[in-house]
């Protein structure tokens, strides 16, 4: 195994020796087709004002906003070869047999508008549109046999002599290459020749870039680079990269910044060159690209590089302040310690020490060009690199080494050295302590270093150690024991005055304490922030300045730089405590989270522009000065806003109008059935998405902002009717984005609308009206019922009264009738008596002398005659009879006006059903006279012979 690793180390050395490279390179982010779920090839790239990225993909227009990918296909579902945008941010595309543009509507949905119908009909058949160029409002599309010019809503067609092979725009001019003629420039409807193809070896032009104020840099597919000026014409650009560029075939060219150019090749990745023609960077599959076949290049608004590949998309944070150092090409080694000594940078790794010669005048050492050289004899685990007495020492798993002449020389060969520490500040130091796996060793120096062995009385593994800046005692720590303070005996044989500091002397625990010399003070990194040692009290205390910033943090490493910034590592997170705006503040570097070697943390802050940090893979280079300058506020964009319920509805498609910048123009009103809303949001801070967190709030529903988290979506369900505004913001460790907002209205259900409430009110009034009417009717009915009952009672009472009256009347009538009968009987009886008396008197007269008898009986006869006066009797009888038979006589007189008084009497007597004899007595007539009177009465009453006179008079009385 050891031989295999040695061989690998040697091969890495030979490989590195043959090719110079930059000290550090940015970390390339790969987006494979499995991630963006579209076609493999990506032919063109563009970015809008909202920082959304667009890619011309084999399957359509692919977009990316930092978190979400979307595919927008053409009507014919074909490939998009070229992309560009005009001043209105219309995204023009050239596809296969298709030209047109995408633009968002007011709802942020990206819609496609074909321009093919504007092409003259005979020219509408064409193949792939490989390039497009936009100059002000003029849009040019290149197909091999045609160039289409879209201008003023019309399309003009330009034909080549043979084939159009290139189209591009630069500084307000449009260029095109005719395969037979050469490179031409467009001028007011005409193409003017700049140079012929023979001057560039009949190669294909692949790019025209601004070289300086008067010169173009022209790239060709297989003939390298050329410079062109209007005055001097064409000339070959010669450099050390000429052969490499010719062999690699330049497919795309891009100017990154002043004096820096990037070339995408078909076989050798991306070559970055300066104005002199020197190699700056070379990105290939071995350095992180997914493939070496580059189809498109684009520089975004943050000056980072996007690469469209033959198989995927790559993001290169070219302008990033954080870069990565890989001492071996295979990226197999872990970084443990870095050191700059003279013009050499040394990197201690899990596979030995590598050196890198700094040959750049640039303050940012990451831009230096050289070759990593493995230090001979250093193979194996390196723990630490230190400069002692102007010598470079390597603390190694195999012991201790000193680097001289490009090789490591063994000084201490016992296994395991962690750290060195001079016992005094005197230069050169004569006595040096070694922290080893098994205790503290002693090195003496006199022209050379001599190993004096281990000291007695302390047999612990010592990885952290330094000399007390005040009293020359030694401080050391063990993560599982505590912090040691001790002195060395004058003969350097043993440890004396040993003290162990744990929670008994102020530390939060006896575990996980690491001792450091910060600002000439004794500081401990603990599981609860930073503590300092109070020498007067002989115990540790929370530092009055640093502990409030670090309270609750579990710290494993501290390092102070020359600007008094304190770098720290907490749970594989790198941060710095620095003085900004006059006060101390704590800042994390979130891009480095979990990239640090746990348990063997290391930071080498050479200066403000060169911070070297040991990482799981190689080293991290941080230009802290540039990092602070790049700390801009992140931004937030909505990816998708949709309402869902029984059916779904997209409210915003994620593509705001350029002139809006997503200032919402209208507030949608949603039906109550769509009262659940889904929000997708993102931050187009490419390369930093993992370090961003979001907070949101729905005004009208949430009372406070949510806690910060890294989720990119939020759902609200079953919202009540009303107006809402969704707010979302993003932040990194230092800055917070502006708040993005979206307002909407949830309409009430139909039964809660204004119309419904109007109907409710109307219905209520109608209900009240009809209820009142019903109540009134009910009252009236009740009243009528009561009245009826009352009337019934009254009627019953009246009937009772009538009955009683009738009974009384009947009683009276009966009584009167009885009286009448009695009276009649009385009259009859009196008549009979009188008749008897008369008969007796007549008999007496006959017996006596008639004259004397008449004289004697004359008074008696006068009395009888007076008694027989029928008129008075009749008046009494008539009165009684009328009382019993009301209106009987009046009725007879009305019906029969000729009836006489005697006939009335006869009728009354007949009504009373008296016999003829009785009538004769009452009327003082004979019985025969009564019969005659009856006969005459029947004639006056006009009665037929079959009608009984008595019955007629009885019934007649009933009708009266």
DABEL-V143550 format. One record per backbone hydrogen bond with DSSP energy under -0.5 kcal/mol. CO is the residue of the C=O (numbers start at 1). NH is the residue of the N-H. Records with the same first field share a line. If there is no record, write none. Layout:
BEGIN
CO=NH, NH
END
This chain:
BEGIN
1=5
2=6
3=7
4=8
5=9
6=10
7=11
8=12
9=13
10=14
11=15
12=16
13=17
14=18
15=18
16=19
21=370
25=324
26=28
27=317
28=30
29=315
30=32
31=313
32=35, 36
33=37, 38
40=312
41=58
44=56
46=54
48=51
52=48
53=64
54=46
55=57, 62
56=43, 44
57=60, 80
60=57, 62
61=72
62=55
63=70
64=53
68=65
70=63, 72
71=73
72=61
74=77
79=81, 96
80=43
82=94
84=92
86=89
90=86, 92
91=102
92=84
93=100
94=81, 82
95=97, 98, 129
98=95
99=115, 116
100=93
101=113
102=91
103=111
105=108
107=653
108=655
109=105, 111
111=103
113=101
115=118
116=119
118=155
120=123
121=124
124=126
127=97
128=130, 144
131=142
133=140
135=138
138=135
139=150
140=133
141=143, 148
142=130, 131
143=146
144=164
146=143
147=158
148=141, 150
149=151, 156
150=139
151=154
154=151
156=149
158=147
163=165, 179
166=177
168=175
170=173
173=170
174=186
175=168
176=178, 184
177=165, 166, 179
178=182
181=197
182=178
183=194, 195
184=176
185=192
187=190
190=187, 192
192=185
195=183
196=199
197=200, 202
198=201
200=203
204=221
207=219
209=211, 217
212=215
215=211, 212
216=218, 228
217=209, 219
218=226
219=206, 207
220=250
221=250
224=220
225=237
226=218
227=235
228=216
229=233
233=229
235=227
236=238
237=225
239=242
241=245
242=246
243=247
244=248
245=249
248=266, 267
249=251, 266
252=264
254=256, 262
257=260
259=275
260=256, 257
261=273
262=254
263=265, 271
264=251, 252
265=294
269=265
270=272, 283
271=263, 273
272=280, 281
273=261
274=277
277=241
278=274
281=272
282=284
283=270
284=287, 289
285=288
292=269, 294
293=310
296=308
298=300, 306
300=303
304=300
305=316
306=298
307=309, 314
308=295, 296
309=42, 312
312=309
313=31
314=307
315=29, 317
316=305, 318
317=320
321=323, 623
323=621
324=25, 326
325=327, 619
328=331
333=618
334=350
337=348
339=341, 346
341=344
343=358
344=341, 346
345=356
346=339, 348
347=349, 354
348=336, 337
349=352, 382
352=349, 351
353=375
354=347
355=373
356=345, 358
357=359
363=365
364=367
365=368
366=24
368=23, 370
370=21
372=374
373=355
374=376
375=378
376=408
380=352
381=397
384=395
386=388, 393
388=391
391=388, 393
392=403
393=386, 395
394=396, 401
395=383, 384
396=399, 417
397=416
399=396
400=411, 412
401=394
402=404, 409
403=392
404=407
406=376
407=404
408=410
409=402
412=400
416=437
419=435
421=433
430=445
431=423
432=443
433=421
434=436, 441
435=418, 419
436=462
439=436, 441
440=455
441=434
442=452, 453
443=432
444=450
446=448
448=446
450=444, 452
453=442
456=495
458=440
460=462
461=463
464=477
466=475
468=472
473=468
474=486
475=466
476=484
477=463, 464
478=481, 482
479=512
482=478
483=501
484=476
485=499
486=474
487=496
489=492
493=456
494=489
496=487
499=485, 501
500=502
501=483
502=505, 507
503=506
505=540
514=525
516=518, 523
517=519
518=521
521=518, 523
522=533
523=516
524=526, 531
525=514
526=529, 555
529=526
530=543
531=524
532=534, 541
533=535
534=538, 539
539=534
541=532
543=547, 548
546=550
547=551
550=553
553=529, 555
557=569
559=567
561=564
565=561, 567
566=577
567=559
568=575
569=556, 557
570=573
572=594
573=570
574=589
575=568
576=578, 587
577=566
578=580, 585
580=583
583=580
585=578
587=576
588=590
589=592
590=593
592=595
595=616
596=598
597=600
602=614
603=605
604=606, 612
607=610
608=624, 625
610=606, 607, 612
611=622
612=604
613=620
614=597
615=335
616=618
618=335, 615
619=325
620=613, 622
621=323, 623
622=611, 624
623=627
624=628
625=629
626=630
628=631
630=632
634=738
637=682
640=680
641=651, 652
642=678
643=649
644=676
647=645
649=643, 651
652=641
657=660, 661, 662
662=664
666=668
668=670, 745
670=747
671=674
672=675
673=646
675=719
676=644
677=716
678=642
679=714
680=639, 640
682=637
683=685
684=686
685=688
688=691
689=692
693=731
694=709
695=729
696=706
697=699, 727
698=701, 702
699=725
709=694
712=681
714=679
716=677
722=746
724=744
725=699, 727
726=742
727=697
728=740
729=695
730=737
731=693
735=732
740=728
742=726
743=668
744=724
745=670, 747
746=722
749=752
750=753
753=757
754=758
755=759
756=760
757=761
758=762
759=763
760=764
761=765
762=766
763=767
764=768
765=769
766=770
767=771
768=772
769=773
770=774
771=775
772=776
773=777
774=778
775=779
776=780
777=781
778=782
779=783
780=784
781=785
782=786
783=787
784=788
785=789
786=790
787=791
788=792
789=793
790=794
791=795
792=796
793=797
794=798
795=799
796=800
797=801
798=802
799=803
800=804
801=805
802=806
803=807
804=808
805=809
806=810
807=811
808=812
809=813
810=814
811=815
812=816
813=817
814=818
815=819
816=820
817=821
818=822
819=823
820=824
821=825
822=826
823=827
824=828
825=829
826=830
827=831
828=832
829=833
830=834
831=835
832=836
833=837
834=838
835=839
836=840
837=841
838=842
839=843
840=844
841=845
842=846
843=847
844=848
849=853
850=854
851=855
852=856
853=857
854=858
855=859
857=861
858=862
859=863
860=864
861=865
862=866
863=867
864=868
866=869
868=870
869=873
870=874
871=875
872=876
873=877
874=878
875=879
876=880
877=881
878=882
879=883
880=884
881=885
884=886
885=888
887=891
888=892
889=893
890=894
891=895
892=896
896=899
900=904
901=905
902=906
903=907
904=908
905=909
906=910
907=911
908=912
909=914
910=913
915=919
916=920
917=921
918=922
919=923
920=924, 925
926=930
927=931
928=932
929=933
930=934
931=935
932=936
933=937
934=938
935=939
936=940
937=941
938=943
939=942
944=947
946=948
948=952
949=953
950=954
951=955
952=956
953=957
954=958
955=959
956=960
957=960
END
